[in-house]
Amino acid sequence: MITPSSISAFAQIPYSQPATRTTSDVAVGRVPLTLACGDYDRTWALRTGSVQIPGVALTYLPLKVEETFFRMVSYREFDVAELSLSTYLLTLSQETPPFVAIPVFPSRMFRHSGIYINTQSGISSPSDLSGKVVGVPEYQVTAAVWIRGILEEHYGVPVDSVRYRTGGLHETGRVEKFPLRPGTTTEIRPIGPEETLSQLLVDGEIDALYSPRTPQPFVDNHPNIARLFPDSGAQEADYFRSTGIFPIMHVVVIRREVYEANRWIARSLHNAFEESKRVAAADIDQTVALGFMLPWLHDEVARTRSIMGSNWWPYGVGENSTTLSTFLRYSFAQGLADRLWEPEQIFAPECLNEVRI
């Protein structure tokens, strides 16, 4: 668990090979920006500096998402950061929202595979979840919002037919980053201060778990834990074929004061993330030497293209309007967002249109 007392320890982490600014950067008038983001193939070119952001001296901090979210939301430590889409929506309810997002999505993931069950709970199909007790790390986490929405819309499991328990997956003491809006009829309670969701699932104290991170007992092949959808990949492919949705998990946000001081940064960042992704995609299925320890990666890339097309990870609002609108609807319906937002309303306006010559 990440706690305020451990923040000083984070400062000592030896970040490997970040692209850092120098005195020469300052001399030529570059704006210094610190970016906290996961260590992804689609952002490697930004991290190594092979893709530059004009006018910016970038320091890239490759952090795990839970740490980035906690530090950005709690202390605004970074100029730019990857952030949970769900959490970002909650920040928009503040009188002066602290962040401005750009339509760059460093994390996307189908989430049928993130539903785990206790094998003794009597759950064999989605409909069996009704009336059960289900764990979630936080009610607001983006993965859980998607799972609840998909289960209700596509499998007939109403959100409020389930009782939710929140807390740390593997460590005790995790709490909601933002207080939930009052008035929801859904039962949401924290687990005990010495309890973890993974152990509660093993013990049968909760019947199921919606989790973006794989629980360790499942990795260890514990007999008490299984996925609700054993063929989750096939389910997810069918979901995409019927909806066209590849769920967005995270956005990139800029601290508001940084954005307002230099509004050109929004478009420049967007363009750089786009170029970094293009560089990664260009070589993803090269076979001369494997960039990842996956012997049949080229086959998987071909399968993905056959299902999702050649541009399966688009940035921008236009190509993601259905995905974004669906999530915004889920967030509002589940009592999280305080209004039903339109996709164009939640991003920097500089990133909504392209220059035409």
Secondary structure, DSSP 8 states (H G I E B T S, - for coil): ---GGGHHHHTT----S-----HHHHHTT-EEEEEEE---GGGHHHHHTSS--TTEEEEEEE--HHHHHHHHHHH---SEEEEEHHHHHHHTTSSS-SEEEEEEEEEE---GGGEEEETTS---SGGGGTT-EEEES-TT-HHHHHHHHHHHHHH---GGGSEEEE--SSSTT---SS---TT--S-EEE--TT--HHHHHHHTSSSEEE-SS--HHHHTT-TTEEES-TTHHHHHHHHHHHH----EEEEEEEEHHHHHH-THHHHHHHHHHHHHHHHHHHTTT--SS-SSS-TTHHHHHHHHHHHH-S--S--SSGGGHHHHHHHHHHHHHTT-SSS---GGGGB-GGGSS----
